[in-house]
Amino acid sequence: MSAVSTQTHEFLGVAAIFASDTMHRIVTLAKRVAPSNAAVLITGESGSGKEVIARALHHHSQRSEKPLIDINCAALPEHLLESELFGYEKGAFSGAESNKLGLFEMADGGTLFLDEIGDLDVRMQVKLLRVLDGAPYYRLGGVKKVSVDVRIITATNQDLTDAVKQGRFRSDLYHRLSQITIDVPPLRERVDDILPLAEHFLAAQNPELRFRADAMERLRAYTWPGNVRELRNVIVRAGVLALGQQITTADLPEAFSQEAFSADLKRLSSIHRAMFPDLERTAIVQALEDNPGHQQRAADRLGVSKRTLQRKIKSYGLIAARSFSIVR
């Protein structure tokens, strides 16, 4: 378990809840980086919390009195994204009935957060690079150049170094955006954050409800492929469907059932173990550490019998004699 207690912050109206050492270090790093004007690239899986870190950077920056403007680069086609970023003049195209400020102008003096930057079209990458290098630009259909002072934060769930090698992302833009890189790990790699986040989401849904021990066990053991976003959805669903005053395993989706967890372990043994021989050992070690002196509880968490767990313990040489200390 983490030595860091649960911390709750609010960055521009969005709560950040964490208890893991990893997230503590990331938020501390964000505070250190925030006062500078360095471009920050935030990487991590979808739903892992990249936007929260972007908000933390702006919150702790010297630009915090100015706006944070954000846009998802994957949500708009190229021609709309260009007009959103750089604005347009009246009559620039059909339907442009008045002048429109671009997001760069709206963020002047503040921060522009470009989410899913890996999906940016190559032509737009060229134009963005020129603006980031300080070159004034024209609004679409404009005749007067615009200059802005904006701090850039970007985020992606892609490997941009791989995208550069494949020619899908310009190397010069990548280096310009990644002056500082912050990697947000997936939720499955920061297990200590799961329950504090779950309790926060449950309190927001129904403050009268609580988690029963079996549900907490399953929440901690689940791999969360959808990360924090999936966790929030699961808790909202459980809060709506719960019949009693406690959330139990029965209130969670099918993926959290005993059968599903047993199937996962069997799949690990039959398929992944040959490819990743340390995964099963790691899972067993974690279960034993979380349930010191209680092999039955550890076995229940893993979805196997106590006898099977004891056989695995012996095969991996994890427990010395009658002691319950883990042999690393």
Backbone torsions as a table, in degrees:
resi	resn	phi	psi	omega
1	MET	NA	152.9	179.6
2	SER	-72.0	146.7	176.3
3	ALA	-83.9	-9.3	-177.9
4	VAL	-89.7	129.0	179.0
5	SER	-73.2	164.2	179.7
6	THR	-63.2	131.6	178.2
7	GLN	-119.0	141.7	178.3
8	THR	-126.4	124.7	177.5
9	HIS	-126.7	162.1	173.8
10	GLU	-128.7	120.7	-180.0
11	PHE	-115.2	105.3	179.0
12	LEU	55.6	44.8	175.9
13	GLY	85.6	-1.5	179.7
14	VAL	-111.0	126.8	-178.0
15	ALA	-77.2	140.4	174.0
16	ALA	-120.5	113.2	-178.0
17	ILE	-118.4	126.9	179.1
18	PHE	-154.7	153.1	176.8
19	ALA	-132.5	-10.8	-176.2
20	SER	-78.5	150.4	174.6
21	ASP	-59.1	-37.9	-177.4
22	THR	-59.9	-50.9	-179.0
23	MET	-69.5	-31.3	174.7
24	HIS	-60.2	-43.6	179.6
25	ARG	-66.8	-38.6	-178.2
26	ILE	-66.4	-44.5	179.4
27	VAL	-66.6	-37.6	176.0
28	THR	-62.5	-41.6	177.2
29	LEU	-63.4	-42.7	179.0
30	ALA	-59.3	-40.1	178.4
31	LYS	-64.0	-37.5	179.7
32	ARG	-69.4	-38.7	-176.3
33	VAL	-78.3	-30.3	-170.2
34	ALA	-53.1	-44.2	-175.3
35	PRO	-66.8	-16.4	179.9
36	SER	-82.1	173.5	175.3
37	ASN	-102.6	10.4	-178.1
38	ALA	-62.0	140.1	174.5
39	ALA	-70.1	138.0	-177.7
40	VAL	-120.8	128.8	174.3
41	LEU	-105.7	121.6	179.6
42	ILE	-104.7	122.2	-178.6
43	THR	-113.6	156.1	178.7
44	GLY	154.3	164.4	-179.7
45	GLU	-65.6	158.9	176.5
46	SER	-59.2	134.9	177.3
47	GLY	81.8	5.8	-175.1
48	SER	-83.3	-14.2	177.8
49	GLY	115.0	23.6	-178.3
50	LYS	-64.1	-37.9	-179.0
51	GLU	-64.7	-35.7	178.2
52	VAL	-61.6	-41.4	179.1
53	ILE	-66.9	-38.5	176.3
54	ALA	-60.9	-42.2	178.5
55	ARG	-66.1	-37.6	177.6
56	ALA	-63.3	-40.7	178.5
57	LEU	-60.3	-45.0	179.1
58	HIS	-69.4	-40.9	-178.1
59	HIS	-57.9	-40.1	-176.9
60	HIS	-94.1	4.8	-177.5
61	SER	-87.8	169.7	175.6
62	GLN	-77.7	-1.0	179.4
63	ARG	-103.3	9.8	-171.7
64	SER	-62.7	-21.2	178.1
65	GLU	-80.3	-12.9	177.5
66	LYS	-99.4	168.2	-173.3
67	PRO	-74.5	151.9	164.5
68	LEU	-102.1	117.5	179.7
69	ILE	-110.5	132.6	-177.9
70	ASP	-129.7	152.6	176.7
71	ILE	-151.0	143.5	175.9
72	ASN	-92.7	111.6	-175.4
73	CYS	-66.7	-19.7	-179.4
74	ALA	-87.4	-9.2	-172.2
75	ALA	-88.0	-13.9	-175.9
76	LEU	-125.6	145.2	172.8
77	PRO	-66.9	162.1	-172.2
78	GLU	-53.5	-47.4	-173.9
79	HIS	-67.1	-31.9	177.4
80	LEU	-76.9	-36.5	179.4
81	LEU	-62.7	-40.6	179.8
82	GLU	-62.7	-44.1	-179.9
83	SER	-68.6	-32.1	177.8
84	GLU	-68.3	-42.4	-177.3
85	LEU	-72.6	-43.5	-170.3
86	PHE	-109.8	-6.4	178.5
87	GLY	76.7	179.4	178.9
88	TYR	-154.2	162.6	177.8
89	GLU	-98.7	155.8	176.7
90	LYS	-55.3	130.7	179.1
91	GLY	84.4	4.3	-178.6
92	ALA	-64.2	-29.8	177.3
93	PHE	-158.6	171.3	-179.2
94	SER	-61.0	125.3	-179.4
95	GLY	99.4	-11.4	177.9
96	ALA	-83.3	85.9	-172.6
97	GLU	-90.5	-6.7	176.7
98	SER	-156.3	167.0	177.2
99	ASN	-67.8	147.9	178.2
100	LYS	-135.8	125.5	175.5
101	LEU	-68.5	142.1	173.8
102	GLY	-85.4	168.6	-178.1
103	LEU	-65.1	-29.9	176.1
104	PHE	-61.4	-44.9	178.6
105	GLU	-66.7	-39.6	179.7
106	MET	-64.4	-29.6	-179.0
107	ALA	-92.4	5.4	-176.4
108	ASP	-53.1	125.5	-177.2
109	GLY	86.9	-12.4	-177.6
110	GLY	-117.3	-137.8	-173.5
111	THR	-127.6	137.5	173.5
112	LEU	-112.6	121.0	-179.3
113	PHE	-106.0	114.6	-179.3
114	LEU	-104.0	101.6	-179.2
115	ASP	-84.1	152.4	-178.7
116	GLU	53.1	48.9	-177.4
117	ILE	-64.8	-22.9	179.8
118	GLY	-65.2	-17.3	180.0
119	ASP	-92.4	5.2	-177.7
120	LEU	-70.1	131.9	178.4
121	ASP	-61.3	147.4	-176.0
122	VAL	-59.5	-38.8	179.4
123	ARG	-64.3	-38.9	177.3
124	MET	-69.6	-29.9	177.0
125	GLN	-60.6	-40.2	179.8
126	VAL	-63.3	-47.5	-178.1
127	LYS	-65.8	-40.5	179.3
128	LEU	-62.9	-41.3	-179.1
129	LEU	-61.2	-40.9	179.5
130	ARG	-62.7	-41.9	-179.9
131	VAL	-67.9	-40.8	179.7
132	LEU	-64.5	-28.1	177.8
133	ASP	-82.0	5.0	174.2
134	GLY	96.3	3.6	-178.3
135	ALA	-75.8	131.7	173.4
136	PRO	-62.3	158.8	-176.7
137	TYR	-138.2	165.8	176.6
138	TYR	-100.5	142.3	163.4
139	ARG	-65.9	158.5	175.9
140	LEU	-59.7	126.1	-179.3
141	GLY	78.2	4.4	-177.0
142	GLY	-88.2	162.0	178.7
143	VAL	-122.2	-2.9	-179.8
144	LYS	-119.1	129.9	-177.2
145	LYS	-75.1	149.7	-178.5
146	VAL	-114.9	134.9	175.0
147	SER	-118.7	137.9	-178.5
148	VAL	-135.3	158.5	174.4
149	ASP	-118.3	101.4	-173.2
150	VAL	-133.6	138.1	171.5
151	ARG	-93.2	131.7	-175.0
152	ILE	-103.2	129.1	169.8
153	ILE	-124.3	132.9	179.1
154	THR	-126.2	161.7	178.6
155	ALA	-144.6	151.5	178.2
156	THR	-157.0	150.4	171.7
157	ASN	-102.0	8.7	-179.7
158	GLN	-101.7	162.7	172.5
159	ASP	-88.6	99.0	-175.2
160	LEU	-70.0	-27.3	176.3
161	THR	-64.3	-37.5	176.2
162	ASP	-68.8	-39.7	178.5
163	ALA	-63.0	-35.7	177.1
164	VAL	-64.6	-44.6	179.8
165	LYS	-61.9	-34.1	-179.1
166	GLN	-84.2	-3.8	179.4
167	GLY	80.9	11.1	179.8
168	ARG	-88.6	-13.3	-179.1
169	PHE	-141.3	134.1	-176.8
170	ARG	-69.5	133.4	-179.1
171	SER	-66.5	-36.7	-179.4
172	ASP	-66.8	-36.6	176.9
173	LEU	-69.7	-39.7	178.8
174	TYR	-58.2	-47.1	-178.9
175	HIS	-67.9	-30.9	178.6
176	ARG	-70.6	-34.2	-177.6
177	LEU	-83.6	-23.9	-172.4
178	SER	-106.0	39.5	174.6
179	GLN	-58.2	-38.3	170.6
180	ILE	-128.9	132.2	176.9
181	THR	-117.6	131.4	176.3
182	ILE	-121.2	120.7	-180.0
183	ASP	-101.2	122.9	178.6
184	VAL	-97.6	113.9	-177.1
185	PRO	-71.3	157.3	177.7
186	PRO	-66.5	160.4	-176.3
187	LEU	-60.8	-32.7	-178.3
188	ARG	-65.6	-18.0	179.3
189	GLU	-96.7	1.0	175.6
190	ARG	-137.2	67.3	-173.3
191	VAL	-58.5	-31.6	-178.1
192	ASP	-64.2	-15.8	179.5
193	ASP	-86.3	-15.1	-170.9
194	ILE	-63.5	-53.2	-175.5
195	LEU	-68.8	-42.1	175.7
196	PRO	-58.5	-39.9	177.7
197	LEU	-67.3	-43.1	180.0
198	ALA	-61.4	-42.4	179.8
199	GLU	-66.0	-36.0	177.0
200	HIS	-64.5	-46.5	-179.6
201	PHE	-66.1	-37.2	-179.6
202	LEU	-68.6	-40.1	178.9
203	ALA	-62.5	-36.3	178.5
204	ALA	-69.7	-32.1	-178.9
205	GLN	-80.8	-47.9	-178.7
206	ASN	-158.1	99.2	-175.3
207	PRO	-65.5	-10.6	179.5
208	GLU	-83.2	-16.3	-175.8
209	LEU	-87.7	153.1	175.8
210	ARG	-135.5	162.6	176.5
211	PHE	-92.5	134.2	170.7
212	ARG	-80.5	159.0	-173.9
213	ALA	-56.8	-40.0	-177.6
214	ASP	-64.9	-37.1	178.5
215	ALA	-68.0	-40.1	178.6
216	MET	-62.3	-39.6	177.6
217	GLU	-59.2	-46.8	-177.8
218	ARG	-67.7	-37.9	178.5
219	LEU	-62.2	-41.7	-179.9
220	ARG	-70.3	-32.3	-174.9
221	ALA	-83.1	-20.1	-176.3
222	TYR	-70.2	150.0	-174.7
223	THR	-86.7	-12.7	174.7
224	TRP	50.3	64.7	178.3
225	PRO	-61.3	-26.1	177.7
226	GLY	-94.1	3.8	174.8
227	ASN	60.3	-145.4	-173.5
228	VAL	-62.7	-34.8	179.1
229	ARG	-62.5	-42.3	178.2
230	GLU	-66.8	-40.6	179.1
231	LEU	-59.1	-44.7	179.3
232	ARG	-60.7	-44.0	-179.4
233	ASN	-63.8	-40.3	179.3
234	VAL	-64.1	-42.4	-177.8
235	ILE	-70.2	-40.1	177.1
236	VAL	-60.2	-44.9	178.9
237	ARG	-60.6	-46.1	-178.9
238	ALA	-63.5	-39.4	179.6
239	GLY	-65.2	-32.4	179.5
240	VAL	-76.2	-39.9	-171.8
241	LEU	-91.6	-12.9	-176.3
242	ALA	-60.0	135.3	-178.9
243	LEU	-92.7	-27.2	-178.8
244	GLY	-109.2	-160.7	-179.5
245	GLN	-93.4	-0.8	179.1
246	GLN	-127.2	141.6	173.1
247	ILE	-83.2	122.2	178.2
248	THR	-113.2	175.6	177.2
249	THR	-57.5	-32.7	-179.5
250	ALA	-65.0	-22.5	179.9
251	ASP	-85.5	-7.9	-178.6
252	LEU	-91.5	160.4	179.7
253	PRO	-60.8	167.8	-176.8
254	GLU	-56.9	-31.6	-178.0
255	ALA	-61.8	-16.1	-178.2
256	PHE	-99.2	4.0	-178.8
257	SER	-70.6	160.8	178.2
258	GLN	-58.2	-41.0	-178.5
259	GLU	-63.1	-39.8	-179.5
260	ALA	-66.5	-40.2	179.5
261	PHE	-68.5	-38.1	177.2
262	SER	-64.2	-40.7	179.2
263	ALA	-64.2	-38.0	178.4
264	ASP	-62.1	-43.0	-179.3
265	LEU	-66.6	-40.6	177.9
266	LYS	-63.7	-40.4	179.2
267	ARG	-64.4	-38.5	176.5
268	LEU	-61.2	-42.9	-177.3
269	SER	-68.3	-39.4	-172.4
270	SER	-87.8	-26.2	-174.5
271	ILE	-115.3	-57.4	-170.5
272	HIS	-79.2	-23.2	-174.3
273	ARG	-60.9	-37.6	179.3
274	ALA	-65.9	-33.5	-178.8
275	MET	-85.2	-37.6	-177.0
276	PHE	-130.0	78.6	-172.3
277	PRO	-62.1	-19.3	-177.2
278	ASP	-87.1	-12.2	-174.1
279	LEU	-65.8	-44.6	-179.2
280	GLU	-64.9	-42.4	178.6
281	ARG	-61.1	-43.6	-179.7
282	THR	-62.1	-41.9	179.7
283	ALA	-63.0	-40.5	179.7
284	ILE	-67.9	-44.1	178.1
285	VAL	-57.9	-44.9	-178.8
286	GLN	-63.2	-42.4	179.9
287	ALA	-64.4	-39.4	179.0
288	LEU	-69.3	-38.4	179.0
289	GLU	-67.3	-36.3	-179.5
290	ASP	-76.2	-16.9	-179.2
291	ASN	-132.1	62.3	-174.5
292	PRO	-60.6	127.1	178.3
293	GLY	80.7	3.2	-176.7
294	HIS	-129.6	83.9	-178.8
295	GLN	-65.6	-32.0	179.8
296	GLN	-64.5	-42.3	178.4
297	ARG	-64.3	-40.3	178.5
298	ALA	-63.4	-41.2	179.1
299	ALA	-64.3	-41.4	178.6
300	ASP	-61.4	-41.1	179.5
301	ARG	-63.0	-39.5	-178.9
302	LEU	-79.3	-14.3	179.8
303	GLY	78.2	28.5	178.0
304	VAL	-128.0	170.0	177.4
305	SER	-76.4	159.1	177.8
306	LYS	-61.3	-35.4	179.9
307	ARG	-64.3	-42.9	177.9
308	THR	-63.6	-42.3	179.3
309	LEU	-61.3	-43.4	-179.9
310	GLN	-62.4	-37.5	177.4
311	ARG	-64.8	-41.0	178.3
312	LYS	-65.8	-41.3	179.4
313	ILE	-58.5	-44.4	-179.4
314	LYS	-66.4	-41.6	-177.7
315	SER	-66.4	-32.0	178.9
316	TYR	-91.9	-5.5	179.5
317	GLY	63.7	40.0	-173.6
318	LEU	-83.9	-33.6	-174.8
319	ILE	-112.8	128.2	179.7
320	ALA	-92.1	119.4	177.6
321	ALA	48.7	-124.5	-177.3
322	ARG	-94.9	3.0	-178.2
323	SER	-80.5	154.2	177.5
324	PHE	-107.3	13.3	177.4
325	SER	-76.5	141.0	-177.5
326	ILE	-81.9	130.8	176.4
327	VAL	-90.1	113.4	-177.6
328	ARG	-81.3	NA	NA
